[in-house]
Amino acid sequence: MVFTPWAVKYYFLILKPDYVGYIAWRGLQPFAILANNPITNSELSYYVYEHGHSVAFSIMQSEKYLNWLIYEKVSATDLANLLKDKNGQQHSHSIAPGLLTTEHLQHLQQLAMDILPENFAKTICKTTSPFIQAIHELNLDKHRQNRLILLGDAAGVLRPHIASGATQALRAAISLRETLQSNNTIDAALTEWESKEITARQQLAKLAEIMGDALVLNSPSWQQMDQAKMDQWWKCMMQGRQWYVTDYEDAN
Ligand SMILES: Cc1cc2nc3c(=O)[nH]c(=O)nc-3n(C[C@H](O)[C@H](O)[C@H](O)COP(=O)(O)OP(=O)(O)OC[C@H]3O[C@@H](n4cnc5c(N)ncnc54)[C@H](O)[C@@H]3O)c2cc1C
């Protein structure tokens, strides 16, 4: 979701998020109605298929939900057509729950049945209000204009593969507090904070881009993979970087 309040528009007008060439079909299904479905046995499930992958994990809101995503490549030219909702309204980045057309739902259900295990596909088909998120990225090289600063989602948009939006917002806020405490002037603190922020976000943006490329845009031929090839593929993708979800460390 892209958050553009008036100040961002005013000071950072020239920058727009770029569409990266794929969308995510998304949905939430309460655990309560998934009783005995094997998909609930795992906190995080990955499914891979030709040219993409799907992920499902549990989240807590008022109750426990299965949060699922299916990535699908959609060309920039086809995107505008896809982002028309059931009322004929054109969207630029997403279609909200409840607004998918019958054609959207049929396509999603067929896609799920074609690429996913039956129990997961059926879960997707039964989800009441799936939605579409067109994947965009925006990596700013400026987070500050005098004493106006951008942090969290306002400071940029990364591809969702590294699931870092919430932690980045928190990290930036904590870092701001610490930097303000350790500097004598606000301006000196903001200069230091912006520099640290840009470095931290650029590293994450690169990882998000690499993962999107490896998992969706140029994924390997999964059928040909064994454990050794998977290990090698992961090492190449991470290139020594670390991701909090895994404890893999690249020796090279
Ligand atoms: C569907 C979806 C799934 C996601 N999954 C994950 C995930 O698994 N892991 C992860 O780390 N991140 C995830 N994210 C991203 C994460 O939610 C965001 O990156 C994070 O919430 C950003 O925090 P923020 O404080 O910058 O913005 P927000 O959480 O959006 O907070 C902005 C706040 O400002 C308020 N606001 C807006 N305009 C005004 C105004 N004019 N006046 C006053 N208040 C205003 C809004 O109501 C909101 O409360 C997901 C996002 C989406 C949309």
The ligand as a Gaussian input file, in Angstrom:
#p B3LYP/6-31G(d) Opt

LIG

0 1
 C       -1.692000      -6.770000       2.786000
 C       -0.410000      -6.404000       3.465000
 C        0.358000      -7.383000       4.083000
 C        1.547000      -7.059000       4.729000
 N        2.294000      -8.040000       5.299000
 C        3.415000      -7.723000       5.965000
 C        4.199000      -8.722000       6.630000
 O        3.885000      -9.894000       6.598000
 N        5.324000      -8.337000       7.299000
 C        5.717000      -7.009000       7.349000
 O        6.742000      -6.689000       7.967000
 N        5.002000      -6.059000       6.734000
 C        3.869000      -6.371000       6.047000
 N        3.151000      -5.395000       5.413000
 C        3.684000      -4.039000       5.400000
 C        3.445000      -3.317000       6.727000
 O        2.068000      -3.381000       7.081000
 C        3.831000      -1.852000       6.548000
 O        5.129000      -1.789000       5.961000
 C        3.855000      -1.130000       7.882000
 O        2.548000      -1.130000       8.441000
 C        4.337000       0.310000       7.678000
 O        4.181000       1.014000       8.886000
 P        3.953000       2.577000       8.845000
 O        3.862000       2.995000      10.276000
 O        4.975000       3.218000       7.980000
 O        2.576000       2.803000       8.075000
 P        1.107000       2.335000       8.508000
 O        1.133000       1.091000       9.336000
 O        0.320000       2.333000       7.231000
 O        0.629000       3.513000       9.446000
 C        0.243000       4.763000       8.929000
 C       -0.854000       5.280000       9.826000
 O       -1.148000       6.633000       9.440000
 C       -2.547000       6.804000       9.440000
 N       -2.843000       7.922000       8.534000
 C       -2.833000       7.949000       7.201000
 N       -3.132000       9.155000       6.735000
 C       -3.337000       9.927000       7.822000
 C       -3.685000      11.298000       8.009000
 N       -3.851000      12.110000       6.975000
 N       -3.807000      11.749000       9.275000
 C       -3.603000      10.939000      10.340000
 N       -3.279000       9.633000      10.228000
 C       -3.148000       9.153000       8.984000
 C       -3.088000       5.479000       8.948000
 O       -4.452000       5.300000       9.323000
 C       -2.167000       4.493000       9.680000
 O       -2.647000       4.167000      10.962000
 C        1.969000      -5.713000       4.770000
 C        1.186000      -4.711000       4.154000
 C        0.018000      -5.054000       3.519000
 C       -0.804000      -3.964000       2.875000

